[in-house]
């Protein structure tokens, strides 16, 4: 989380909930690979822009979890032009047109 105020909130929330996690107050693109099991981002960017970050930070067997709005199908179609991934789209409980995307096995598709 690059916003310092939000990072402070996240640290406090994690402490209150007794969660074991690190909150890094930097842009994800600037952080060295984290080797994470799980990566999540909300209202960050289009799926095609999130995938390079996920590829950089996830372990090979890790999962990316991205809540997406009503255009999630278009984002998936666009992302599949340059990426391969296993997708589980879970219907949102707060918006009938939205979904929570769980992506695994994220790899770049070689250009021909």
DORO-387995 format. One record per residue (C-alpha): residue in one letter; z negated, y, x negated. Coordinates in steps of 0.02 Angstrom, whole numbers, plus 50000, padded with zeros to 5 digits. Layout:
! residues N
AZYX
...
***
This chain:
! residues 112
X500005000050000
X500595015849913
X499625027550030
X497885029549951
X497035032950119
X497745017050193
X497275007250037
X495465013150056
X495485007650239
X496194990550194
X494874987850059
X493494992450181
X494214981250317
X494324966750194
X492524969650139
X491894970450319
X492814954450362
X492274945750201
X494084942650152
X494584938449976
X496084949349937
X496694962849820
X497344979349890
X498554987049765
X498855005649791
X500645005849727
X502395003749796
X502824985149808
X504404987849705
X503344994549559
X502094980249554
X502404965649434
X502654948849519
X501084943649610
X501424925049630
X500834926249811
X500694912249937
X500944924550081
X501764941650091
X501744952750244
X502434969850284
X502414979750445
X503604994150485
X504164994350304
X506044992250302
X507504981950364
X507414963350327
X508824964450199
X507784977150100
X506194966750115
X506934950750046
X507124956549863
X505284961349866
X504804944749945
X505834935249816
X504974944849676
X503184942349736
X503144925249823
X502824908449744
X504274896149773
X503324888049917
X502664904649986
X502994912650155
X503464930150207
X502804936250376
X503694951350450
X503384958150625
X505044964950689
X505584974650842
X506954971450969
X508354972150839
X507634957550739
X509134946250774
X510324959350703
X509214961250549
X509214942350522
X511114941550540
X511324955750416
X510094948050292
X510994931150299
X512524939650221
X511634939850053
X510144928450073
X509704910650120
X508024907050202
X507154895550324
X506654905650477
X505364903150613
X505444917350740
X503854918050843
X503954928051004
X502864943550999
X501384943851119
X501474962851131
X503354965151160
X504524952651245
X506004958351138
X505084957950971
X504644943550856
X503584939250706
X504734931950575
X504074918750457
X505274915850312
X505194902450179
X506334896250040
X507044913750013
X508494913949889
X509974925249854
X511684918849906
X512844919249755
X514334930949772
X516044923049759
***
